[in-house]
C-alpha cells in the first residue's frame, strides 16, 4: 500500500510538473517571444519635449491632443525619477509641439503617475473633462480634470473603489462616469502570477458612476486599452495577452453585451478610434519578451495596427507601421487626425507621422 501511495504521489507530481511546463511554453507563445516583424516606416518626426514615453494619447475633434507621459509601471523600464506629466499639442499648428499642462487643485503632483486617459465633452456647455488613470505609490485611482484654456488642467475629483484595483485604461461616458479595464486579477502578486501561469481569464471591465459601480464584462486574460465608437453605441476592449479586440454593444442601464472579437496577431495596448471613419488604431508590442526583458542592444519594437469595418462580417486588419526599436521602442498608442498619426510609447519617445 505504501509503495502504491508513493507511485500515485510521483504520478501526480509528474503530471503537475508537465502541466506547468506546458503552461510556461504557452506563455512564451502568448508573449510572441520568437516573433520578428519586418520594418515598415512612415514619414515621421519626433515630438519635442517627450523623452520618457507618452503611454496614452487622445485627440479632440478640434485637433488638440492630450498626452500622458512618464509612466512608471512594475516590471517595465523607467528612465526618469521625475513625476509624470500631462502635455497638450495642437495638431493644426504647422509645427506641432507638446506643451506641458499646468495642473491646479488638490492633487499630489510629486507622486503623479499617469497611465490611460480619456476625454469627455459635455454637450450642455462644451466643457472638456480629462480622465486620467493614476498610480501613486503603485495604487490605482482615477483623476478627473476640467480642461481650462491657457494650457491648464483643474483637478476636480479623485475616484477610488475596491473594484478599480488595477486600472490600465479608461473611456469616459459622462461627466463622472466611465468604463475601466483591470489588467490584473487582484492586488496579490503571487496570486496574479498563478492566474497568468494557469491562463485563467479572470480579469474584468468595470463600469463606474456616482450611483453605481459594477463589473460590466469579464472573461479577459488581460484587458488593456478601451475606447468607444463615434456613435457611442459600442465599446472596444483590447485583450493584450489574448491578441484580440472585443466588441461590446452598450445597452440600457450601461449593460455591455459581447458582439464579437477580432484577432490582431500582436500584443495590442491602447485603442484610438478615428472619429470620421470609425477605424480602430492600435499601438502594439510585436514581441512581448523583448519588452519584459529589456535589452538596449536588442530593444523592444513597435507595431501599429488598424482595423477597418470592425462591425462588419469581414473586418480588415492591417499593419500600418513597424519599427525594430531603433526609432521608437514599445509603442502603446496610435492616434490619427487629419492625415497625421501620433505614436506614443511606454517609456521612450513619441512620433508625429504623415499618413497622406
C-alpha positions as CSV (number, residue, x, y, z in Angstrom):
1,X,0.0,0.0,0.0
2,X,2.8,2.4,0.9
3,X,4.5,1.7,-2.4
4,X,1.3,2.3,-4.3
5,X,0.9,5.6,-2.5
6,X,4.4,6.7,-3.5
7,X,3.7,5.8,-7.1
8,X,0.4,7.8,-7.1
9,X,2.2,10.8,-5.5
10,X,5.0,10.6,-8.0
11,X,2.5,10.4,-10.8
12,X,0.6,13.4,-9.6
13,X,3.8,15.4,-9.2
14,X,5.0,14.4,-12.7
15,X,1.6,15.4,-14.2
16,X,1.7,18.7,-12.4
17,X,5.2,19.4,-13.5
18,X,4.3,18.6,-17.1
19,X,1.3,20.9,-16.9
20,X,3.3,23.7,-15.5
21,X,5.9,23.1,-18.2
22,X,3.2,23.3,-20.8
23,X,1.8,26.5,-19.4
24,X,5.2,28.2,-19.4
25,X,5.6,27.1,-23.1
26,X,2.1,28.5,-23.7
27,X,3.2,31.8,-22.0
28,X,6.1,32.0,-24.3
29,X,3.8,31.6,-27.3
30,X,1.4,34.2,-26.0
31,X,4.3,36.7,-25.5
32,X,5.2,36.1,-29.2
33,X,8.8,35.6,-28.0
34,X,10.0,34.3,-31.3
35,X,8.3,36.9,-33.5
36,X,10.3,39.1,-35.8
37,X,8.5,41.6,-37.9
38,X,10.0,43.4,-41.0
39,X,10.3,47.2,-40.6
40,X,7.6,49.3,-42.2
41,X,8.1,53.0,-41.7
42,X,6.2,56.2,-42.3
43,X,7.5,59.8,-42.7
44,X,7.8,60.6,-39.0
45,X,9.4,63.2,-36.7
46,X,10.0,63.0,-33.0
47,X,7.7,65.2,-30.9
48,X,9.8,67.7,-28.9
49,X,9.8,67.6,-25.1
50,X,8.7,63.9,-25.0
51,X,11.7,61.9,-23.7
52,X,10.1,59.4,-21.3
53,X,7.2,58.0,-23.1
54,X,3.6,59.0,-24.0
55,X,1.7,55.9,-22.9
56,X,-1.6,57.2,-24.0
57,X,-2.9,59.9,-26.4
58,X,-6.3,61.2,-27.1
59,X,-7.4,63.9,-29.6
60,X,-10.3,66.3,-29.5
61,X,-12.2,67.0,-32.7
62,X,-10.6,70.4,-32.9
63,X,-7.1,68.9,-33.2
64,X,-5.9,69.3,-29.6
65,X,-4.2,66.2,-28.4
66,X,-3.6,65.2,-24.7
67,X,-0.6,63.1,-23.8
68,X,0.1,61.2,-20.6
69,X,3.9,60.9,-20.0
70,X,6.5,59.5,-17.6
71,X,4.6,56.3,-16.6
72,X,6.4,54.1,-14.0
73,X,4.9,50.6,-14.1
74,X,6.1,47.4,-12.4
75,X,8.5,45.2,-14.4
76,X,8.9,47.7,-17.1
77,X,11.9,50.1,-17.7
78,X,11.8,53.7,-16.5
79,X,14.5,56.2,-17.2
80,X,13.4,59.2,-15.1
81,X,12.8,59.6,-11.4
82,X,10.6,62.7,-12.1
83,X,6.8,62.5,-11.6
84,X,4.6,62.0,-14.6
85,X,3.3,64.9,-16.6
86,X,0.4,65.8,-18.9
87,X,1.1,67.5,-22.3
88,X,-1.1,69.1,-24.9
89,X,-0.3,69.6,-28.6
90,X,-2.2,71.5,-31.3
91,X,-2.2,69.3,-34.4
92,X,-3.5,72.2,-36.6
93,X,-0.2,74.1,-35.9
94,X,2.3,73.9,-38.8
95,X,4.9,72.5,-36.3
96,X,3.0,70.7,-33.6
97,X,5.0,71.0,-30.3
98,X,3.8,69.5,-27.0
99,X,3.4,72.0,-24.1
100,X,3.2,70.8,-20.5
101,X,-0.2,71.3,-18.9
102,X,-0.2,73.1,-15.6
103,X,-2.3,71.3,-13.0
104,X,-4.2,73.2,-10.4
105,X,-6.1,71.9,-7.5
106,X,-5.8,69.4,-4.6
107,X,-3.6,66.7,-6.2
108,X,-0.2,65.4,-5.0
109,X,1.9,66.1,-8.1
110,X,5.1,64.6,-6.6
111,X,3.6,61.1,-6.9
112,X,1.6,61.7,-10.1
113,X,2.0,58.6,-12.3
114,X,-0.4,58.9,-15.3
115,X,-1.4,55.9,-17.4
116,X,-4.5,55.6,-19.6
117,X,-6.6,58.7,-20.4
118,X,-9.9,59.7,-22.0
119,X,-11.7,63.0,-22.7
120,X,-15.4,63.8,-22.4
121,X,-17.1,66.9,-23.8
122,X,-20.2,68.0,-22.1
123,X,-22.7,68.9,-24.8
124,X,-24.6,71.2,-22.4
125,X,-21.8,73.8,-22.2
126,X,-18.9,72.3,-24.3
127,X,-16.7,71.8,-21.2
128,X,-13.9,69.3,-21.7
129,X,-13.2,66.8,-18.9
130,X,-10.0,64.8,-18.9
131,X,-10.0,61.4,-17.1
132,X,-6.6,60.1,-16.1
133,X,-5.6,56.7,-14.6
134,X,-3.1,57.5,-11.9
135,X,-0.8,55.1,-9.9
136,X,0.7,57.0,-7.0
137,X,2.8,54.5,-4.9
138,X,1.6,51.9,-7.5
139,X,-2.0,52.2,-6.4
140,X,-4.9,52.7,-8.8
141,X,-7.2,55.7,-8.9
142,X,-8.9,57.9,-11.5
143,X,-8.4,61.7,-11.6
144,X,-11.0,63.9,-13.2
145,X,-9.8,67.3,-14.5
146,X,-11.6,70.1,-16.3
147,X,-9.5,71.5,-19.2
148,X,-9.2,75.2,-18.8
149,X,-7.8,77.4,-21.6
150,X,-4.3,78.7,-21.2
151,X,-2.9,75.1,-21.1
152,X,-4.3,74.3,-17.6
153,X,-6.0,71.4,-16.0
154,X,-8.2,72.0,-13.0
155,X,-8.3,68.9,-10.7
156,X,-11.9,68.2,-9.7
157,X,-12.0,64.7,-8.1
158,X,-10.1,61.6,-7.2
159,X,-12.0,58.3,-7.6
160,X,-11.0,55.1,-5.8
161,X,-13.0,51.9,-5.4
162,X,-12.2,48.2,-4.5
163,X,-13.4,47.2,-8.0
164,X,-10.9,49.6,-9.5
165,X,-7.9,47.8,-8.2
166,X,-5.5,47.5,-11.2
167,X,-6.8,50.0,-13.7
168,X,-4.9,50.3,-17.0
169,X,-7.2,52.3,-19.3
170,X,-10.4,54.2,-19.2
171,X,-13.1,55.6,-21.5
172,X,-15.4,58.4,-20.2
173,X,-19.1,58.2,-21.0
174,X,-20.3,61.1,-18.8
175,X,-19.0,63.9,-16.6
176,X,-18.3,61.5,-13.8
177,X,-18.9,58.1,-15.4
178,X,-16.6,55.7,-17.3
179,X,-15.6,52.2,-18.1
180,X,-12.2,51.0,-17.0
181,X,-10.0,47.9,-17.6
182,X,-8.4,46.0,-14.8
183,X,-5.3,44.3,-16.3
184,X,-4.7,42.1,-13.3
185,X,-7.0,39.8,-11.3
186,X,-6.2,41.2,-7.9
187,X,-3.7,43.0,-5.6
188,X,-1.7,39.9,-4.7
189,X,1.3,39.5,-6.9
190,X,1.7,35.7,-6.2
191,X,-1.9,35.0,-7.0
192,X,-1.7,37.2,-10.1
193,X,1.4,35.2,-11.3
194,X,-0.5,31.9,-10.7
195,X,-3.5,33.2,-12.7
196,X,-1.2,34.1,-15.6
197,X,0.6,30.8,-15.5
198,X,-2.7,28.9,-15.5
199,X,-4.1,31.1,-18.2
200,X,-7.3,31.9,-16.3
201,X,-9.4,34.6,-17.9
202,X,-10.4,36.3,-14.7
203,X,-9.9,40.0,-15.5
204,X,-12.7,42.4,-15.9
205,X,-14.0,45.7,-17.3
206,X,-15.7,47.9,-14.6
207,X,-18.4,50.5,-15.0
208,X,-18.3,53.4,-12.6
209,X,-20.8,56.2,-12.0
210,X,-21.6,58.1,-8.7
211,X,-24.7,56.0,-8.5
212,X,-23.3,52.5,-9.0
213,X,-20.0,50.6,-9.6
214,X,-20.1,47.1,-11.0
215,X,-18.4,44.6,-13.2
216,X,-19.6,45.3,-16.8
217,X,-17.8,42.4,-18.6
218,X,-15.4,39.6,-17.6
219,X,-13.5,36.7,-19.1
220,X,-10.3,38.5,-20.2
221,X,-6.7,37.3,-19.8
222,X,-5.5,40.9,-19.5
223,X,-7.8,43.7,-20.8
224,X,-5.7,46.8,-21.7
225,X,-6.9,49.5,-24.0
226,X,-10.6,50.6,-24.1
227,X,-12.4,53.0,-26.3
228,X,-15.8,53.9,-27.8
229,X,-17.3,54.1,-31.3
230,X,-18.1,57.5,-32.8
231,X,-21.8,56.9,-32.4
232,X,-21.3,55.9,-28.7
233,X,-23.1,52.5,-29.3
234,X,-20.1,50.2,-29.0
235,X,-17.2,49.7,-26.6
236,X,-13.9,48.2,-27.8
237,X,-11.5,46.4,-25.5
238,X,-8.0,45.1,-26.3
239,X,-7.0,41.9,-24.5
240,X,-3.2,42.3,-24.8
241,X,-2.4,38.7,-23.8
242,X,-5.2,37.2,-25.8
243,X,-4.2,39.1,-29.0
244,X,-7.8,40.1,-29.6
245,X,-10.0,43.2,-29.7
246,X,-13.5,42.6,-28.2
247,X,-16.6,44.5,-29.4
248,X,-19.4,45.1,-26.9
249,X,-22.8,46.7,-27.5
250,X,-23.9,49.3,-24.9
251,X,-27.4,48.6,-23.8
252,X,-29.9,50.2,-21.5
253,X,-28.5,50.8,-18.0
254,X,-24.9,50.7,-19.3
255,X,-25.0,46.9,-19.7
256,X,-22.4,45.5,-22.1
257,X,-23.3,42.7,-24.5
258,X,-20.5,40.9,-26.3
259,X,-20.9,41.1,-30.1
260,X,-17.6,39.6,-31.4
261,X,-13.8,39.5,-31.1
262,X,-11.3,40.2,-33.8
263,X,-7.8,38.6,-33.8
264,X,-4.9,41.1,-34.3
265,X,-1.8,38.8,-34.0
266,X,0.1,41.1,-31.7
267,X,0.2,42.4,-28.1
268,X,-2.0,45.4,-28.6
269,X,-2.1,48.0,-25.9
270,X,-4.2,51.2,-26.3
271,X,-7.0,51.9,-28.8
272,X,-7.8,55.1,-30.6
273,X,-10.9,55.5,-32.8
274,X,-10.9,57.7,-35.9
275,X,-14.0,59.9,-35.3
276,X,-14.6,60.3,-39.0
277,X,-14.2,56.7,-40.3
278,X,-14.7,54.6,-37.1
279,X,-11.4,52.8,-37.8
280,X,-9.6,51.4,-34.8
281,X,-5.9,52.2,-34.4
282,X,-3.8,50.1,-32.0
283,X,-0.4,50.6,-30.5
284,X,1.1,47.2,-30.2
285,X,4.1,45.2,-28.9
286,X,5.3,42.8,-31.6
287,X,7.4,40.8,-29.2
288,X,6.4,40.8,-25.5
289,X,9.5,39.0,-24.4
290,X,11.7,41.9,-25.6
291,X,9.6,44.3,-23.6
292,X,9.7,42.3,-20.4
293,X,13.4,41.5,-20.6
294,X,14.6,44.9,-21.8
295,X,17.9,44.9,-23.6
296,X,19.1,48.1,-25.2
297,X,21.2,46.1,-27.7
298,X,18.0,44.3,-28.9
299,X,15.2,46.7,-27.9
300,X,11.5,46.1,-27.9
301,X,9.9,47.1,-31.2
302,X,6.7,48.9,-32.2
303,X,3.8,47.9,-34.3
304,X,0.7,49.9,-35.3
305,X,-2.3,48.0,-36.4
306,X,-5.5,49.4,-38.0
307,X,-8.9,47.7,-38.1
308,X,-11.4,48.9,-40.7
309,X,-15.1,48.0,-40.7
310,X,-14.8,46.2,-37.3
311,X,-18.6,45.8,-37.1
312,X,-18.9,44.1,-40.4
313,X,-18.7,40.4,-41.1
314,X,-15.3,40.9,-42.6
315,X,-13.2,43.5,-40.7
316,X,-9.9,44.3,-42.3
317,X,-6.8,44.1,-40.1
318,X,-3.7,45.9,-41.5
319,X,-0.2,46.7,-40.4
320,X,0.4,50.4,-40.8
321,X,3.8,50.9,-39.1
322,X,6.5,48.7,-37.7
323,X,9.9,49.5,-36.1
324,X,12.5,47.3,-34.6
325,X,13.0,49.6,-31.6
326,X,15.7,51.8,-33.1
327,X,13.3,54.6,-33.9
328,X,10.7,54.1,-31.3
329,X,10.5,51.4,-28.6
330,X,7.4,49.8,-27.1
331,X,4.6,51.6,-28.9
332,X,1.3,51.8,-26.9
333,X,-1.0,54.1,-28.8
334,X,-1.5,55.4,-32.4
335,X,-3.9,58.3,-32.7
336,X,-4.9,59.7,-36.2
337,X,-6.0,63.2,-37.1
338,X,-6.5,64.8,-40.5
339,X,-3.7,62.9,-42.2
340,X,-1.4,62.9,-39.2
341,X,-0.6,60.0,-36.8
342,X,0.7,60.4,-33.3
343,X,2.5,57.3,-31.9
344,X,3.3,57.0,-28.2
345,X,5.3,54.6,-26.2
346,X,5.6,53.2,-22.6
347,X,9.0,54.8,-21.8
348,X,10.7,56.0,-24.9
349,X,9.6,58.9,-27.2
350,X,6.6,59.9,-29.4
351,X,6.3,60.4,-33.1
352,X,4.2,62.6,-35.4
353,X,3.8,60.9,-38.8
354,X,2.3,61.7,-42.1
355,X,-0.4,59.4,-43.4
356,X,-1.0,61.2,-46.7
